[in-house]
Amino acid sequence: MAVIIENALGRRNIRLNTNDIIDIVREYQNVSKGSVSYEEIRTKLNEVEFYLPEEIIL
């Protein structure tokens, strides 16, 4: 599960595990399947929303 980590300066980082990365790549491949150009892939990606689950560590 993705984890949001905040440091003392308020900067937030998101730590991803292997499964998170594989899920993101899988979704990208599903959305971009059949595309033949960079512009077509960008258009398709602009039409979908990706979400990362978060768990905030205090």
Jmol script that loads the backbone (N, CA, C; Angstrom):
load data "model"
ATOM      1  N   MET A   1       0.843  -1.177   0.000  1.00  0.00           N
ATOM      2  CA  MET A   1       0.000   0.000   0.000  1.00  0.00           C
ATOM      3  C   MET A   1       0.887   1.238   0.000  1.00  0.00           C
ATOM      4  N   ALA A   2       0.508   2.232  -0.771  1.00  0.00           N
ATOM      5  CA  ALA A   2       1.255   3.484  -0.812  1.00  0.00           C
ATOM      6  C   ALA A   2       1.192   4.156   0.559  1.00  0.00           C
ATOM      7  N   VAL A   3       2.284   4.776   0.948  1.00  0.00           N
ATOM      8  CA  VAL A   3       2.349   5.443   2.240  1.00  0.00           C
ATOM      9  C   VAL A   3       2.818   6.865   2.028  1.00  0.00           C
ATOM     10  N   ILE A   4       2.063   7.835   2.568  1.00  0.00           N
ATOM     11  CA  ILE A   4       2.468   9.233   2.500  1.00  0.00           C
ATOM     12  C   ILE A   4       3.319   9.526   3.722  1.00  0.00           C
ATOM     13  N   ILE A   5       4.496  10.068   3.491  1.00  0.00           N
ATOM     14  CA  ILE A   5       5.426  10.376   4.570  1.00  0.00           C
ATOM     15  C   ILE A   5       5.683  11.878   4.544  1.00  0.00           C
ATOM     16  N   GLU A   6       5.436  12.533   5.667  1.00  0.00           N
ATOM     17  CA  GLU A   6       5.690  13.966   5.767  1.00  0.00           C
ATOM     18  C   GLU A   6       6.929  14.181   6.625  1.00  0.00           C
ATOM     19  N   ASN A   7       7.794  15.099   6.177  1.00  0.00           N
ATOM     20  CA  ASN A   7       8.970  15.397   6.996  1.00  0.00           C
ATOM     21  C   ASN A   7       8.721  16.666   7.810  1.00  0.00           C
ATOM     22  N   ALA A   8       9.705  17.088   8.573  1.00  0.00           N
ATOM     23  CA  ALA A   8       9.558  18.241   9.467  1.00  0.00           C
ATOM     24  C   ALA A   8       9.289  19.536   8.707  1.00  0.00           C
ATOM     25  N   LEU A   9       9.679  19.604   7.447  1.00  0.00           N
ATOM     26  CA  LEU A   9       9.481  20.821   6.656  1.00  0.00           C
ATOM     27  C   LEU A   9       8.144  20.818   5.920  1.00  0.00           C
ATOM     28  N   GLY A  10       7.343  19.776   6.120  1.00  0.00           N
ATOM     29  CA  GLY A  10       6.038  19.706   5.492  1.00  0.00           C
ATOM     30  C   GLY A  10       6.030  19.108   4.094  1.00  0.00           C
ATOM     31  N   ARG A  11       7.187  18.705   3.615  1.00  0.00           N
ATOM     32  CA  ARG A  11       7.247  18.080   2.290  1.00  0.00           C
ATOM     33  C   ARG A  11       6.702  16.661   2.389  1.00  0.00           C
ATOM     34  N   ARG A  12       5.896  16.284   1.405  1.00  0.00           N
ATOM     35  CA  ARG A  12       5.289  14.954   1.425  1.00  0.00           C
ATOM     36  C   ARG A  12       5.910  14.082   0.343  1.00  0.00           C
ATOM     37  N   ASN A  13       6.213  12.870   0.715  1.00  0.00           N
ATOM     38  CA  ASN A  13       6.704  11.857  -0.215  1.00  0.00           C
ATOM     39  C   ASN A  13       5.750  10.675  -0.170  1.00  0.00           C
ATOM     40  N   ILE A  14       5.607  10.001  -1.293  1.00  0.00           N
ATOM     41  CA  ILE A  14       4.766   8.814  -1.344  1.00  0.00           C
ATOM     42  C   ILE A  14       5.665   7.615  -1.596  1.00  0.00           C
ATOM     43  N   ARG A  15       5.655   6.689  -0.656  1.00  0.00           N
ATOM     44  CA  ARG A  15       6.437   5.471  -0.795  1.00  0.00           C
ATOM     45  C   ARG A  15       5.545   4.406  -1.422  1.00  0.00           C
ATOM     46  N   LEU A  16       6.018   3.803  -2.509  1.00  0.00           N
ATOM     47  CA  LEU A  16       5.265   2.768  -3.208  1.00  0.00           C
ATOM     48  C   LEU A  16       5.970   1.435  -3.031  1.00  0.00           C
ATOM     49  N   ASN A  17       5.186   0.385  -2.859  1.00  0.00           N
ATOM     50  CA  ASN A  17       5.797  -0.940  -2.817  1.00  0.00           C
ATOM     51  C   ASN A  17       5.726  -1.550  -4.227  1.00  0.00           C
ATOM     52  N   THR A  18       6.259  -2.719  -4.382  1.00  0.00           N
ATOM     53  CA  THR A  18       6.315  -3.376  -5.686  1.00  0.00           C
ATOM     54  C   THR A  18       4.927  -3.556  -6.285  1.00  0.00           C
ATOM     55  N   ASN A  19       3.966  -3.966  -5.480  1.00  0.00           N
ATOM     56  CA  ASN A  19       2.606  -4.174  -5.987  1.00  0.00           C
ATOM     57  C   ASN A  19       1.982  -2.877  -6.490  1.00  0.00           C
ATOM     58  N   ASP A  20       2.241  -1.757  -5.796  1.00  0.00           N
ATOM     59  CA  ASP A  20       1.724  -0.465  -6.244  1.00  0.00           C
ATOM     60  C   ASP A  20       2.259  -0.123  -7.634  1.00  0.00           C
ATOM     61  N   ILE A  21       3.552  -0.315  -7.815  1.00  0.00           N
ATOM     62  CA  ILE A  21       4.188   0.008  -9.099  1.00  0.00           C
ATOM     63  C   ILE A  21       3.634  -0.881 -10.202  1.00  0.00           C
ATOM     64  N   ILE A  22       3.516  -2.161  -9.931  1.00  0.00           N
ATOM     65  CA  ILE A  22       2.973  -3.092 -10.929  1.00  0.00           C
ATOM     66  C   ILE A  22       1.538  -2.716 -11.281  1.00  0.00           C
ATOM     67  N   ASP A  23       0.731  -2.341 -10.282  1.00  0.00           N
ATOM     68  CA  ASP A  23      -0.651  -1.927 -10.545  1.00  0.00           C
ATOM     69  C   ASP A  23      -0.707  -0.683 -11.427  1.00  0.00           C
ATOM     70  N   ILE A  24       0.162   0.281 -11.172  1.00  0.00           N
ATOM     71  CA  ILE A  24       0.198   1.503 -11.968  1.00  0.00           C
ATOM     72  C   ILE A  24       0.595   1.191 -13.403  1.00  0.00           C
ATOM     73  N   VAL A  25       1.621   0.370 -13.574  1.00  0.00           N
ATOM     74  CA  VAL A  25       2.065  -0.001 -14.921  1.00  0.00           C
ATOM     75  C   VAL A  25       0.963  -0.769 -15.648  1.00  0.00           C
ATOM     76  N   ARG A  26       0.290  -1.671 -14.943  1.00  0.00           N
ATOM     77  CA  ARG A  26      -0.797  -2.446 -15.547  1.00  0.00           C
ATOM     78  C   ARG A  26      -1.922  -1.524 -16.027  1.00  0.00           C
ATOM     79  N   GLU A  27      -2.302  -0.560 -15.204  1.00  0.00           N
ATOM     80  CA  GLU A  27      -3.345   0.386 -15.603  1.00  0.00           C
ATOM     81  C   GLU A  27      -2.906   1.214 -16.809  1.00  0.00           C
ATOM     82  N   TYR A  28      -1.654   1.668 -16.787  1.00  0.00           N
ATOM     83  CA  TYR A  28      -1.114   2.419 -17.928  1.00  0.00           C
ATOM     84  C   TYR A  28      -1.194   1.580 -19.201  1.00  0.00           C
ATOM     85  N   GLN A  29      -0.795   0.313 -19.110  1.00  0.00           N
ATOM     86  CA  GLN A  29      -0.827  -0.559 -20.285  1.00  0.00           C
ATOM     87  C   GLN A  29      -2.259  -0.787 -20.769  1.00  0.00           C
ATOM     88  N   ASN A  30      -3.205  -0.943 -19.852  1.00  0.00           N
ATOM     89  CA  ASN A  30      -4.602  -1.128 -20.240  1.00  0.00           C
ATOM     90  C   ASN A  30      -5.151   0.105 -20.946  1.00  0.00           C
ATOM     91  N   VAL A  31      -4.819   1.282 -20.431  1.00  0.00           N
ATOM     92  CA  VAL A  31      -5.329   2.524 -21.014  1.00  0.00           C
ATOM     93  C   VAL A  31      -4.680   2.804 -22.365  1.00  0.00           C
ATOM     94  N   SER A  32      -3.382   2.561 -22.466  1.00  0.00           N
ATOM     95  CA  SER A  32      -2.652   2.937 -23.680  1.00  0.00           C
ATOM     96  C   SER A  32      -2.648   1.848 -24.754  1.00  0.00           C
ATOM     97  N   LYS A  33      -3.268   0.711 -24.473  1.00  0.00           N
ATOM     98  CA  LYS A  33      -3.291  -0.396 -25.424  1.00  0.00           C
ATOM     99  C   LYS A  33      -3.894   0.055 -26.754  1.00  0.00           C
ATOM    100  N   GLY A  34      -3.221  -0.273 -27.847  1.00  0.00           N
ATOM    101  CA  GLY A  34      -3.706   0.071 -29.173  1.00  0.00           C
ATOM    102  C   GLY A  34      -3.301   1.454 -29.649  1.00  0.00           C
ATOM    103  N   SER A  35      -2.670   2.233 -28.786  1.00  0.00           N
ATOM    104  CA  SER A  35      -2.227   3.569 -29.179  1.00  0.00           C
ATOM    105  C   SER A  35      -0.954   3.461 -30.001  1.00  0.00           C
ATOM    106  N   VAL A  36      -0.833   4.344 -30.981  1.00  0.00           N
ATOM    107  CA  VAL A  36       0.343   4.282 -31.853  1.00  0.00           C
ATOM    108  C   VAL A  36       1.221   5.524 -31.753  1.00  0.00           C
ATOM    109  N   SER A  37       0.773   6.525 -31.002  1.00  0.00           N
ATOM    110  CA  SER A  37       1.589   7.734 -30.891  1.00  0.00           C
ATOM    111  C   SER A  37       1.563   8.256 -29.458  1.00  0.00           C
ATOM    112  N   TYR A  38       2.556   9.050 -29.158  1.00  0.00           N
ATOM    113  CA  TYR A  38       2.668   9.690 -27.845  1.00  0.00           C
ATOM    114  C   TYR A  38       1.436  10.553 -27.573  1.00  0.00           C
ATOM    115  N   GLU A  39       1.008  11.315 -28.559  1.00  0.00           N
ATOM    116  CA  GLU A  39      -0.143  12.206 -28.403  1.00  0.00           C
ATOM    117  C   GLU A  39      -1.425  11.420 -28.103  1.00  0.00           C
ATOM    118  N   GLU A  40      -1.594  10.289 -28.763  1.00  0.00           N
ATOM    119  CA  GLU A  40      -2.772   9.461 -28.531  1.00  0.00           C
ATOM    120  C   GLU A  40      -2.764   8.893 -27.109  1.00  0.00           C
ATOM    121  N   ILE A  41      -1.601   8.470 -26.636  1.00  0.00           N
ATOM    122  CA  ILE A  41      -1.483   7.954 -25.267  1.00  0.00           C
ATOM    123  C   ILE A  41      -1.805   9.059 -24.272  1.00  0.00           C
ATOM    124  N   ARG A  42      -1.261  10.259 -24.485  1.00  0.00           N
ATOM    125  CA  ARG A  42      -1.528  11.388 -23.578  1.00  0.00           C
ATOM    126  C   ARG A  42      -3.012  11.726 -23.549  1.00  0.00           C
ATOM    127  N   THR A  43      -3.659  11.700 -24.700  1.00  0.00           N
ATOM    128  CA  THR A  43      -5.093  11.991 -24.766  1.00  0.00           C
ATOM    129  C   THR A  43      -5.879  10.972 -23.951  1.00  0.00           C
ATOM    130  N   LYS A  44      -5.550   9.705 -24.121  1.00  0.00           N
ATOM    131  CA  LYS A  44      -6.242   8.657 -23.366  1.00  0.00           C
ATOM    132  C   LYS A  44      -6.000   8.802 -21.865  1.00  0.00           C
ATOM    133  N   LEU A  45      -4.753   9.094 -21.475  1.00  0.00           N
ATOM    134  CA  LEU A  45      -4.431   9.229 -20.057  1.00  0.00           C
ATOM    135  C   LEU A  45      -5.116  10.444 -19.441  1.00  0.00           C
ATOM    136  N   ASN A  46      -5.316  11.501 -20.232  1.00  0.00           N
ATOM    137  CA  ASN A  46      -6.004  12.692 -19.729  1.00  0.00           C
ATOM    138  C   ASN A  46      -7.477  12.419 -19.455  1.00  0.00           C
ATOM    139  N   GLU A  47      -8.031  11.372 -20.038  1.00  0.00           N
ATOM    140  CA  GLU A  47      -9.446  11.055 -19.886  1.00  0.00           C
ATOM    141  C   GLU A  47      -9.732  10.128 -18.702  1.00  0.00           C
ATOM    142  N   VAL A  48      -8.698   9.573 -18.089  1.00  0.00           N
ATOM    143  CA  VAL A  48      -8.901   8.656 -16.965  1.00  0.00           C
ATOM    144  C   VAL A  48      -8.297   9.239 -15.695  1.00  0.00           C
ATOM    145  N   GLU A  49      -8.720   8.713 -14.560  1.00  0.00           N
ATOM    146  CA  GLU A  49      -8.166   9.121 -13.279  1.00  0.00           C
ATOM    147  C   GLU A  49      -7.490   7.923 -12.626  1.00  0.00           C
ATOM    148  N   PHE A  50      -6.317   8.143 -12.085  1.00  0.00           N
ATOM    149  CA  PHE A  50      -5.596   7.116 -11.348  1.00  0.00           C
ATOM    150  C   PHE A  50      -5.613   7.508  -9.878  1.00  0.00           C
ATOM    151  N   TYR A  51      -5.825   6.537  -9.025  1.00  0.00           N
ATOM    152  CA  TYR A  51      -5.821   6.784  -7.585  1.00  0.00           C
ATOM    153  C   TYR A  51      -4.811   5.872  -6.914  1.00  0.00           C
ATOM    154  N   LEU A  52      -4.131   6.419  -5.929  1.00  0.00           N
ATOM    155  CA  LEU A  52      -3.241   5.630  -5.080  1.00  0.00           C
ATOM    156  C   LEU A  52      -3.864   5.551  -3.706  1.00  0.00           C
ATOM    157  N   PRO A  53      -3.949   4.358  -3.138  1.00  0.00           N
ATOM    158  CA  PRO A  53      -4.438   4.290  -1.758  1.00  0.00           C
ATOM    159  C   PRO A  53      -3.405   4.946  -0.845  1.00  0.00           C
ATOM    160  N   GLU A  54      -3.845   5.520   0.240  1.00  0.00           N
ATOM    161  CA  GLU A  54      -2.870   6.159   1.121  1.00  0.00           C
ATOM    162  C   GLU A  54      -3.073   5.740   2.563  1.00  0.00           C
ATOM    163  N   GLU A  55      -1.978   5.733   3.240  1.00  0.00           N
ATOM    164  CA  GLU A  55      -1.965   5.467   4.665  1.00  0.00           C
ATOM    165  C   GLU A  55      -1.024   6.507   5.249  1.00  0.00           C
ATOM    166  N   ILE A  56      -1.520   7.348   6.118  1.00  0.00           N
ATOM    167  CA  ILE A  56      -0.700   8.432   6.644  1.00  0.00           C
ATOM    168  C   ILE A  56      -0.005   7.955   7.921  1.00  0.00           C
ATOM    169  N   ILE A  57       1.306   8.123   7.928  1.00  0.00           N
ATOM    170  CA  ILE A  57       2.111   7.765   9.105  1.00  0.00           C
ATOM    171  C   ILE A  57       2.377   9.031   9.900  1.00  0.00           C
ATOM    172  N   LEU A  58       2.072   9.033  11.154  1.00  0.00           N
ATOM    173  CA  LEU A  58       2.302  10.210  12.000  1.00  0.00           C
ATOM    174  C   LEU A  58       3.544  10.040  12.815  1.00  0.00           C
TER     175      LEU A  58
END
end "model"
wireframe off; spacefill off
backbone 0.3
color backbone group
